[in-house]
């Protein structure tokens, strides 16, 4: 049996790319013919499954098989890695230098002195990328390695997906392609057993459960561990045997593949009749079958057309403020480099004009074709190129990698209850944690525990329940119903308790004889448990029936229709037929949408309920209003036919269903309202106070009603402005946007309530657009993802609403109060350390390489280098590589305990930021040190007796001596810049100088004996230098005198 599926995920581009390929590689009997193309579907012949499978696998073989989060494969690694690297223009700059050095005689430093360290740095970055990609590949393997049972030739065949990829390498490309086509394709019928993952997006055909229901867990998709219920269409629910499923033939029409996991529209075409199906019959790849022995399903989407893979896109790239400023500083140094090259070239021309006429012994230079002005500019451009630190990027990557590791292993941010700790999902934004000015926080699950408890109820004009008990404990409500069930108040009480037990999507489950509820919303679970505690026990759900025990007596409700909750509708409804045959509409939702749909003349009830709602909100409770109406049979039939007609649409089904729902959700009677407590998490008020003391403005963006948001805000003590979503719709448009933004920024804090997910993101973007502010967004639910991704730094809290927010975030924490340590300790330290790494890297390069300019004054502006060529290239990557790394990892200006105790230090650290003045100060110190190092060495060594035999050293000895003093100075400078000396910092500083001296000894003794082209001028240089007492005296004297400037300035 094979179902044909006319609208399967066949992108037309895939078809066209495949046409020529199939004609060459696939036997004629496997060719596919396209019959018709419509706007929303691709109508094809009965072999559509083969077409989709073939096109999908052809597409996958050119990318990654199955689900893949890997960035690279064996074929794409080199081009993609190089593309990623050369998007950074500092790498383009050094590549240009490498190419310029290959021009004969233009480079004063040789052809490979930049190429070797540059390749070394790229190699380190490549290993880092490979290491991270291997971890992703191992994770992907766990997802992809599973078997599938496929219906083939009227029998079940088990297929191992991994076997396909092994055969690719063993048997060749074409065979793999044909095997992949056979493995699994659109239209196949598969059997999935309990606790197995779904191999593709499936339409549920039948299951082992009554009325073909099944339970699924979607933790791989949205992080929710609560079970969800799915139900097959009645037309397919009887196909529970191999014989029946083998004889069943039908077509499936469905929408083109998209990434909307909560929306789906399709039709099953069987014997000329259309049977609409939707999200309730869709089993998504990556979900898991639970508490159901088996299901049969028809494959709808495979490969990269599956919704899981279409949603497996990376979050938007974010740039750290430090990176942006670093780029601007590099541009500045590039301009300085050009100016120095031009000035030096002018110096060459002036020296030649004034000195060559009298210097008859070098008169050949007058006709030297290489003595043009442009030639000299290129020579000095290459000579000074190392003013821009070649190792800065890789140093920062290493530092950030370990800084992120510090966050991951911080036991102070470990939560025992959830057995989870903080996770840095990116290392590129570590410094942003120290620059946060605005904190945008969700409320439910972020500031609160998201553990809902039913507390109070408003019904029949009265409030039942109190604030003292942990949960609802007022026996008066059920006693009143027992006493006189026919009274108006008793009828209202029964109605609202019935609605609490019926109007939901909760799934009851018996575990070891005890009833438990699986619910996707904590609110629904609290209401169902609250009704059960009052004797209205919901215990059975079937596809078209619900059974509740009312004070021990079962009552059945036929579920006619369910109108789901959405963030736009802000309500959900069920249409049921009670045991008396009466059709009723039950609706629950936000007061703003319920009140406007009530029957005329309900003003008195509305006023009473509104007062009760305000009282509930004053305690910080979450509120819901309940309304109902009795529907006549004829009215329901008319409405139902419209609802069914909207349900068979492929395009625009969701909007059509909403429009039809609006027609019946009117003229309702207000029944009452409920109050659900969601307590603040531990230390939330203290955390907010601490963040405000750190000069961080805290905004609360929530979907709750205004009074509830204000009440929670009062716990946080300093909120100053309140606005709701309806007002925001106007405030974020046109000129109002600027005025509202200015007013909001002038406030200490802001509460935004009744907000949609997109409005949260718009508020974040507004704050970012009105100044150079670093905005952090914190949330725990799927409705916070847009806000988290829009913010400079997104923090997800792994809570009761799933893991979508934490999966989309840059950093994840178990509890809100861990923000204190994340920002005040890790953020402040990471920013301070990284800035110091960057400034120190600029400093040490300028300190050494600007000496080439001072030497040019004494070398007739000839472009001759003072240092040996290979020591120039290895200065950054070996001899001074460790001091900046240990500065970025171990420098600790203040103990973490003190930083937590005095939050104002956070703002103080921001003042030590990467400012222009700070940058110029370091550059000035580098120039001052280079002048001191060069001219002290020149005066000390140029004309002094160095050895006991009276001989003095030449420029090679002079250059290597200056080089040694520079290495010593920059290493000691690292010690001076450390706020606290730790053994790694001391070891790195002393060790770097020792490594240089050891290298000098080995290089001068061994390499010249191998080839005079490598270090020929260094022959015996180590002995010449180290045998001179003057060299050792100068090694103590010159760096010490040079660093006196730092002590003077810091005083």
Residue pairs with C-beta under 8 A, 6 or more apart in sequence:
1 151
1 154
1 189
1 245
1 246
1 247
1 248
1 249
2 46
2 49
2 187
2 188
2 189
2 249
3 49
3 187
3 189
3 248
3 249
3 250
3 251
3 252
3 298
4 44
4 45
4 46
4 47
4 48
4 49
4 187
4 251
4 252
5 48
5 49
5 52
5 186
5 187
5 251
5 252
5 253
5 254
5 298
5 300
6 41
6 42
6 43
6 44
6 48
6 251
6 252
6 253
7 40
7 41
7 42
7 43
7 252
7 253
7 254
7 255
7 256
7 266
7 650
8 42
8 48
8 49
8 52
8 186
8 187
8 252
8 254
8 300
8 301
8 305
9 52
9 56
9 186
9 256
9 257
9 301
9 302
9 303
9 305
10 42
10 44
10 48
10 51
10 52
10 55
11 55
12 37
12 42
14 55
14 56
14 58
14 59
15 34
15 51
15 55
17 58
18 54
18 55
18 58
21 58
22 30
22 31
22 32
22 54
23 31
25 174
25 177
26 54
26 178
30 50
30 54
30 181
32 44
32 45
32 47
32 48
32 50
32 51
32 54
33 44
33 45
34 42
34 44
35 43
35 44
35 45
36 43
37 43
39 651
40 255
40 256
40 650
40 651
41 253
41 254
41 255
41 256
41 650
42 48
42 256
44 51
48 186
48 187
49 185
49 186
49 187
49 188
49 299
50 181
50 185
51 186
52 185
52 186
52 187
52 302
52 305
53 180
53 181
53 184
53 185
53 186
53 302
54 177
54 181
54 185
56 185
56 302
56 303
56 304
56 305
57 177
57 180
57 181
57 303
58 177
59 303
59 304
60 66
60 180
60 303
60 304
61 173
61 176
61 177
61 180
63 304
64 70
64 73
64 140
65 144
65 164
65 165
66 140
66 143
66 144
66 161
66 303
67 140
67 143
67 144
67 285
67 286
67 308
67 309
67 312
68 140
68 312
69 136
69 139
69 140
69 312
70 133
70 136
70 137
70 140
71 80
71 129
71 133
71 136
72 80
72 81
72 129
72 130
72 133
77 130
81 125
81 126
81 129
84 129
85 91
85 122
85 125
86 92
86 95
88 393
89 327
89 330
90 330
90 388
90 392
90 393
91 122
91 393
93 334
93 385
93 388
94 114
94 118
94 385
94 388
94 390
95 118
97 114
97 382
97 385
98 114
98 115
98 118
100 106
100 107
100 378
100 381
100 382
101 107
101 109
101 110
101 111
101 112
101 113
101 114
101 115
101 382
102 111
103 378
105 370
106 370
106 375
106 378
106 379
106 382
107 113
107 379
107 382
108 379
108 382
108 383
108 863
108 864
108 865
109 382
109 383
109 865
109 869
109 872
109 873
110 869
110 870
112 873
113 869
113 870
113 872
113 873
114 385
114 386
114 390
114 873
116 873
117 390
117 391
117 873
117 874
117 876
117 877
118 390
120 877
121 390
121 391
121 393
121 394
121 877
124 394
124 398
125 393
125 394
125 397
128 397
128 401
143 220
143 286
144 161
144 162
145 161
145 162
146 161
146 196
146 197
146 199
147 158
147 159
147 160
147 161
148 158
148 159
148 161
148 183
148 184
148 190
148 199
149 156
149 157
149 158
149 159
149 190
149 191
149 192
149 193
150 156
150 157
150 158
150 159
150 183
150 184
150 188
150 189
150 190
151 157
151 188
151 189
151 190
151 191
151 242
151 245
151 246
154 242
154 246
155 242
156 191
156 242
159 183
159 184
161 183
161 184
161 199
164 176
164 179
164 180
164 183
165 176
167 175
167 176
167 179
168 176
184 190
184 199
184 200
184 299
184 302
185 299
185 302
186 299
186 300
186 301
186 302
187 252
187 298
187 299
188 298
188 299
189 205
189 245
189 296
189 297
189 298
189 299
190 199
190 200
190 202
190 296
190 297
190 299
191 294
191 295
191 296
192 198
192 199
192 202
192 283
192 289
192 294
192 295
192 297
193 289
193 293
193 294
194 289
194 290
194 291
194 292
194 293
194 294
195 288
195 289
195 290
196 288
196 289
197 220
197 285
197 286
197 287
197 288
198 216
198 283
198 284
198 285
198 286
198 287
198 288
198 289
198 297
199 285
199 299
200 285
200 299
200 300
200 301
200 302
200 303
200 306
201 282
201 283
201 284
201 285
201 299
201 300
201 301
201 302
201 305
201 306
201 307
201 308
202 282
202 283
202 285
202 297
202 298
202 299
202 300
203 252
203 266
203 268
203 277
203 281
203 282
203 283
203 297
203 298
203 300
204 212
204 214
204 230
204 231
204 232
204 281
204 282
204 283
204 295
204 296
204 297
205 212
205 232
205 236
205 239
205 245
205 248
205 295
205 296
205 297
205 298
206 212
206 232
206 236
206 237
206 238
206 239
206 240
206 245
206 295
206 296
207 213
207 214
207 232
207 240
207 292
207 294
207 295
207 296
208 240
208 292
208 293
208 294
208 295
209 292
210 542
211 231
211 237
211 542
211 543
211 544
212 231
212 232
212 236
212 237
212 240
212 543
213 229
213 230
213 231
213 232
213 292
213 542
213 543
214 229
214 230
214 231
214 283
214 289
214 292
214 295
215 227
215 228
215 229
215 230
215 289
215 290
215 291
215 292
215 507
215 509
215 518
216 227
216 228
216 230
216 283
216 287
216 288
216 289
216 290
217 224
217 225
217 226
217 227
217 228
217 287
217 288
217 290
218 224
218 228
218 284
218 286
218 287
218 288
219 225
219 288
219 802
219 803
220 286
220 287
220 288
220 308
221 261
221 284
221 286
221 287
221 308
222 261
222 782
222 802
222 803
222 804
223 798
223 801
223 802
223 803
223 804
223 806
223 807
224 520
224 801
224 802
226 518
226 519
226 520
227 290
227 291
227 507
227 509
227 518
228 505
228 507
228 518
228 520
229 505
229 507
229 541
230 280
230 281
230 282
230 283
231 237
231 280
231 281
231 543
232 281
233 268
233 275
233 277
233 281
235 268
235 270
235 275
236 248
236 268
238 244
239 245
239 248
239 296
240 296
245 296
250 268
250 269
250 270
251 268
251 269
251 270
252 266
252 267
252 268
252 269
252 298
252 300
253 266
253 267
253 268
253 269
253 650
254 264
254 265
254 266
254 267
254 300
254 650
255 264
255 265
255 266
255 650
255 651
257 301
257 305
257 306
257 307
257 310
258 307
258 310
259 307
259 310
259 311
260 307
261 284
261 307
261 311
262 279
263 279
263 654
264 278
264 279
264 282
265 276
265 278
265 649
265 650
265 651
265 653
265 654
266 276
266 277
266 278
266 300
266 650
267 274
267 275
267 276
267 277
267 648
267 650
268 274
268 275
268 276
268 277
269 275
274 648
276 644
276 647
276 648
278 647
278 653
282 300
283 289
283 295
283 297
284 306
284 307
284 308
285 301
285 306
285 307
285 308
285 309
286 306
286 308
289 295
291 509
301 307
303 309
304 310
315 789
315 794
315 808
315 810
316 789
318 426
318 428
318 429
318 792
318 793
318 810
319 428
320 428
320 429
320 430
320 431
320 432
321 431
321 432
321 435
321 774
321 792
321 914
322 431
322 432
322 831
322 834
322 835
322 838
322 914
323 428
325 914
326 392
326 838
326 914
329 838
329 842
329 919
330 388
333 387
333 388
333 842
334 388
336 387
337 381
337 384
337 385
337 387
337 388
338 381
340 380
340 384
340 387
340 853
341 377
341 378
341 380
341 381
341 384
342 377
344 376
344 380
344 383
344 384
344 853
344 856
344 861
344 863
345 373
345 376
345 377
345 379
345 380
347 856
347 857
347 861
348 376
348 860
348 861
348 862
348 863
349 373
349 376
350 861
351 860
351 861
352 365
352 366
352 371
355 860
356 362
356 363
356 365
356 366
365 371
376 861
376 863
379 863
380 856
380 863
383 852
383 863
383 865
384 849
384 850
384 852
384 853
386 845
386 848
386 849
386 872
386 875
386 876
387 845
387 846
387 849
387 850
388 845
389 841
389 842
389 844
389 845
389 876
390 876
390 877
391 841
391 876
391 877
391 881
392 838
392 841
392 842
395 837
395 841
395 881
395 884
395 885
395 888
396 834
396 837
396 838
396 888
397 427
398 885
399 833
399 834
399 837
399 884
399 885
399 888
399 889
400 427
400 428
400 430
400 834
401 427
402 889
403 427
403 430
403 826
403 830
403 833
403 834
403 888
403 889
404 424
404 426
404 427
404 430
405 424
406 826
407 413
407 422
407 423
407 424
407 430
407 811
407 822
407 826
408 421
408 422
408 423
408 424
409 421
410 421
410 422
410 821
410 826
411 421
412 821
413 421
413 422
413 813
413 814
413 818
413 821
413 822
414 420
414 421
414 422
414 814
415 421
415 814
415 815
415 818
418 798
418 814
420 798
420 814
421 814
422 811
422 812
422 813
422 814
422 818
422 822
423 806
423 811
423 812
423 813
424 430
424 810
424 811
425 809
425 810
425 811
425 812
426 810
426 811
429 792
429 793
429 810
429 811
430 826
430 827
430 830
430 831
430 834
431 830
431 831
431 834
431 835
432 774
432 776
432 792
432 793
432 827
432 831
433 793
433 811
433 822
433 823
433 826
433 827
433 830
433 831
434 823
434 827
434 828
434 829
434 830
434 831
434 832
434 906
434 909
434 910
435 774
435 827
435 831
435 910
435 913
436 696
436 774
436 775
436 776
436 792
436 793
436 823
436 827
437 695
437 696
437 697
437 773
437 774
437 775
438 696
438 697
438 699
438 767
438 773
438 774
438 775
438 776
439 691
439 696
439 697
439 698
439 699
439 775
439 776
439 777
439 778
439 819
440 699
440 701
440 760
440 763
440 764
440 767
440 775
440 776
440 777
440 778
440 787
440 791
441 447
441 698
441 699
441 700
441 701
441 777
441 778
441 779
441 816
442 700
442 701
442 702
442 760
442 778
442 779
442 780
442 781
442 783
442 784
442 787
443 700
443 701
443 702
443 704
443 709
443 712
444 450
444 622
444 678
444 702
444 703
444 704
444 780
444 781
444 801
445 779
445 780
445 781
445 797
445 799
445 800
445 801
446 778
446 779
446 780
446 784
446 797
446 799
446 816
447 680
447 681
447 684
447 700
447 712
447 716
447 816
448 678
448 679
448 680
448 681
448 684
448 712
449 678
449 679
449 680
449 681
450 522
450 678
450 780
450 799
450 800
450 801
451 522
451 678
451 679
451 800
452 522
452 523
452 525
452 526
452 622
452 676
452 677
452 678
453 470
453 471
453 472
453 526
453 676
453 677
453 678
454 471
454 472
454 526
454 527
454 529
454 530
454 533
454 674
454 675
454 676
455 465
455 467
455 469
455 471
455 472
455 619
455 621
455 675
455 676
455 677
456 463
456 464
456 465
456 466
456 467
456 472
456 616
456 621
456 674
456 675
457 463
457 464
457 465
457 472
457 477
457 496
457 672
457 673
457 674
457 675
458 464
458 608
458 609
458 612
458 613
458 616
458 672
458 673
458 674
458 675
459 477
459 489
459 492
459 493
459 496
459 671
459 672
459 673
460 488
460 489
460 492
460 493
460 672
461 489
461 605
461 608
462 489
463 612
463 615
464 472
464 474
464 476
464 477
465 472
465 473
465 474
465 477
465 675
466 473
466 474
467 619
471 530
471 533
472 530
472 533
472 534
477 493
477 534
478 493
478 534
478 535
480 487
480 489
480 490
480 493
481 490
481 493
481 494
481 497
482 551
483 490
484 490
485 491
485 494
492 671
492 672
494 550
495 628
495 671
496 626
496 671
496 672
496 674
497 531
497 534
497 535
497 536
498 531
498 536
498 548
498 550
498 586
499 586
499 588
499 626
499 628
499 671
500 527
500 528
500 530
500 531
500 536
500 626
500 674
501 528
501 531
501 532
501 536
501 537
501 538
501 548
502 538
502 546
502 548
502 557
502 574
502 576
502 586
503 572
503 573
503 574
503 586
503 587
503 588
503 626
504 519
504 524
504 527
504 528
504 572
505 519
505 520
505 521
505 524
505 562
505 564
505 572
506 517
506 518
506 519
506 524
506 525
506 528
506 538
506 541
507 517
507 518
507 519
507 541
508 515
508 516
508 517
508 518
508 538
508 539
508 540
508 541
509 515
509 516
509 517
509 518
510 516
515 537
515 539
517 525
517 528
517 529
517 538
519 525
519 528
521 565
522 678
522 800
522 801
523 622
523 624
523 676
526 676
527 624
527 674
527 676
528 538
530 674
531 537
531 538
531 548
532 538
535 549
535 550
535 551
535 552
536 548
536 549
536 550
536 551
537 548
537 549
538 546
538 547
538 548
539 547
539 548
539 549
540 546
540 547
541 547
543 559
544 558
544 559
544 560
545 556
545 557
545 558
545 559
546 556
546 557
546 559
546 576
547 554
547 555
547 556
547 557
548 554
548 555
548 557
549 555
555 578
555 579
556 579
557 576
557 577
557 578
557 579
558 576
558 577
559 574
559 575
559 576
560 575
560 576
560 577
560 583
560 636
560 640
561 574
561 575
561 640
561 643
562 572
562 573
562 574
562 575
563 569
563 572
563 573
563 574
563 575
563 657
563 661
563 665
564 572
565 571
565 572
565 589
566 658
567 703
567 756
567 757
567 783
568 658
568 756
569 589
569 593
569 658
569 661
570 589
570 590
570 592
570 593
571 587
571 588
571 589
571 590
571 593
571 594
571 665
572 587
572 588
572 589
573 585
573 586
573 587
573 588
573 661
573 664
573 665
574 585
574 586
575 583
575 584
575 585
575 586
575 631
575 636
575 664
576 583
576 584
576 586
577 583
577 584
578 584
582 630
583 630
583 631
583 632
583 633
583 636
584 628
584 629
584 630
584 631
585 628
585 629
585 630
585 631
585 664
585 665
585 668
586 626
586 628
587 594
587 597
587 626
587 627
587 628
587 665
587 668
588 594
588 624
588 625
588 626
588 627
589 624
589 625
590 624
590 625
590 705
590 754
591 609
591 610
591 613
591 623
591 625
591 673
591 705
592 705
592 754
594 625
594 626
594 627
594 668
594 670
595 606
595 610
595 625
595 670
597 627
597 665
597 666
597 667
597 668
598 605
598 606
598 627
598 667
598 668
598 669
598 670
599 629
599 667
599 668
599 669
602 669
602 670
605 670
606 670
609 625
609 670
609 672
609 673
612 673
613 623
613 625
613 673
613 705
613 707
614 707
616 623
616 673
616 675
616 708
617 623
617 705
617 706
617 707
617 708
617 710
617 711
618 707
618 711
619 675
619 677
619 711
620 677
620 678
620 680
620 708
620 711
620 712
620 715
621 675
621 676
621 677
621 678
621 708
622 675
622 676
622 677
622 678
622 704
622 708
623 673
623 674
623 675
623 676
623 705
623 708
624 673
624 674
624 676
625 670
625 672
625 673
626 670
626 671
626 672
626 673
626 674
627 668
627 669
627 670
627 671
628 668
628 669
628 671
629 667
629 668
629 669
631 639
631 664
639 660
639 663
639 664
642 660
642 663
643 657
643 660
643 661
646 653
646 656
646 657
646 659
646 660
647 653
647 657
649 656
680 712
680 715
681 815
681 816
681 817
682 815
682 817
683 817
684 715
684 716
684 816
684 817
685 715
685 716
685 717
686 817
687 816
687 817
687 819
687 820
688 698
688 716
688 717
688 718
689 716
689 717
689 718
690 820
690 824
690 903
691 698
691 819
691 820
691 823
691 903
692 698
692 718
692 748
692 749
693 903
693 904
694 823
694 824
694 903
694 904
694 905
694 906
694 907
695 904
695 906
695 907
696 823
696 906
697 747
697 748
697 749
697 750
698 716
698 718
698 749
699 749
699 750
699 751
699 752
699 763
700 709
700 712
700 713
700 716
700 719
700 749
700 750
700 751
700 752
701 752
701 755
701 759
701 760
701 763
701 787
702 708
702 709
702 712
702 751
702 752
702 753
702 754
702 755
703 725
703 753
703 754
703 755
703 756
703 783
704 712
704 753
704 754
705 753
705 754
706 722
706 724
706 753
706 754
708 753
709 722
709 751
709 752
709 753
710 719
710 722
710 751
710 753
713 719
713 722
713 749
713 751
716 749
718 748
718 749
719 748
719 749
719 750
719 751
720 747
720 748
720 749
720 750
721 743
721 744
721 747
721 749
721 750
721 751
722 750
722 751
722 752
722 753
723 731
723 750
723 751
723 752
723 753
724 752
724 753
724 754
724 755
725 752
725 753
725 754
725 755
725 756
725 759
726 754
728 752
728 755
728 759
728 762
728 763
729 759
730 736
731 737
731 740
732 740
732 759
732 762
732 763
732 766
737 766
738 770
740 766
741 766
741 767
741 769
741 770
742 770
744 750
744 767
745 767
745 770
745 771
752 759
752 760
752 763
755 763
757 783
757 784
757 785
757 786
757 787
758 786
760 777
760 779
760 783
760 784
760 786
760 787
761 786
761 787
761 789
761 790
763 787
764 775
764 777
764 787
764 790
764 791
765 790
767 773
767 775
768 775
768 790
768 791
768 792
774 792
774 793
775 791
775 792
775 793
776 791
776 792
776 793
776 794
776 795
776 823
777 784
777 787
777 788
777 790
777 791
777 793
777 794
777 795
778 784
778 788
778 795
778 796
778 797
778 816
778 819
779 785
779 787
779 788
779 795
779 796
779 797
779 805
780 796
780 797
780 798
780 799
780 800
780 801
780 805
780 806
781 799
781 801
781 802
781 804
781 805
782 801
782 802
782 804
782 805
784 796
784 805
785 804
785 805
785 808
787 794
788 794
788 795
788 796
788 805
788 808
788 809
788 810
789 808
793 810
793 811
794 808
794 809
794 810
794 811
795 809
795 810
795 811
795 812
795 813
795 819
795 822
796 803
796 805
796 806
796 807
796 808
796 809
796 811
796 812
796 813
797 805
797 806
797 812
797 813
797 814
797 815
797 816
798 806
798 812
798 813
798 814
806 812
811 822
813 819
813 822
820 900
820 903
821 896
821 900
823 906
824 899
824 900
824 903
824 905
824 906
825 896
825 899
825 900
827 906
828 899
828 905
828 906
828 909
829 892
829 893
829 899
831 909
831 910
831 913
832 891
832 893
832 909
832 912
833 887
833 888
833 889
833 891
834 888
835 912
835 913
835 914
835 918
836 887
836 888
836 891
836 977
837 884
837 885
837 887
837 888
838 914
839 914
839 918
839 919
839 922
840 883
840 884
840 887
840 922
840 973
840 974
840 977
841 884
842 919
842 922
842 923
842 926
843 922
843 923
843 925
843 926
843 970
843 973
844 876
844 880
844 883
844 884
844 926
844 970
844 973
845 875
845 876
845 926
846 923
846 926
846 927
846 930
847 926
847 929
847 930
847 933
847 966
847 969
847 970
848 867
848 875
848 930
848 963
848 966
848 970
849 872
850 926
850 927
850 930
851 866
851 930
851 933
851 934
851 962
851 966
852 865
852 866
852 867
854 930
854 931
854 934
854 935
855 864
855 865
855 866
855 934
856 862
856 863
856 864
858 938
859 866
865 872
865 959
866 955
866 958
866 959
866 962
867 959
867 960
867 962
867 963
868 956
868 959
868 960
868 963
868 1015
868 1017
868 1018
870 1003
870 1014
870 1015
871 879
871 960
871 963
874 999
875 967
878 995
878 999
879 967
879 992
879 995
879 996
879 999
880 967
880 970
880 971
880 992
881 992
882 988
882 991
882 992
883 970
883 971
883 974
883 985
883 988
883 989
883 992
884 974
885 988
886 974
886 984
886 985
886 987
886 988
887 974
887 977
887 978
887 985
889 984
890 982
890 984
890 985
891 977
891 978
891 979
891 980
891 982
891 985
892 979
892 980
892 982
893 909
893 979
893 980
894 905
894 979
898 905
899 905
899 906
912 918
925 1045
925 1046
925 1049
928 1045
929 969
929 973
929 1042
929 1043
929 1045
930 966
932 1038
932 1041
932 1042
932 1045
933 962
933 965
933 966
933 969
933 1038
933 1039
933 1042
934 962
936 1037
936 1038
936 1041
936 1042
937 958
937 961
937 962
937 965
937 1034
937 1038
938 958
940 1030
940 1034
940 1037
940 1038
941 953
941 957
941 958
941 961
941 1030
941 1034
942 958
943 952
944 952
944 1030
945 952
946 952
946 953
946 957
946 1028
946 1030
946 1031
947 1024
947 1027
947 1028
953 961
953 1024
953 1025
953 1028
956 1017
956 1018
956 1021
957 1021
957 1024
957 1025
960 1000
960 1018
960 1021
960 1025
961 1025
961 1031
961 1034
963 996
964 993
964 996
964 997
964 1000
964 1025
964 1031
964 1035
965 1034
965 1035
965 1038
965 1039
965 1042
967 992
967 993
967 996
968 993
968 1035
968 1039
969 1038
969 1039
969 1042
969 1043
971 988
971 989
971 990
971 992
971 993
972 989
972 1039
972 1043
973 1043
973 1046
974 985
974 988
974 989
975 981
975 985
975 986
975 989
976 1043
976 1046
976 1047
978 985
997 1026
1000 1021
1000 1022
1000 1025
1001 1022
1001 1026
1003 1015
1003 1018
1003 1022
1004 1015
1004 1018
1004 1019
1004 1020
1004 1021
1004 1022
1004 1023
1005 1020
1005 1022
1007 1014
1007 1015
1007 1018
1008 1014
1008 1015
1008 1016
1008 1018
1008 1019
1025 1031
1026 1032
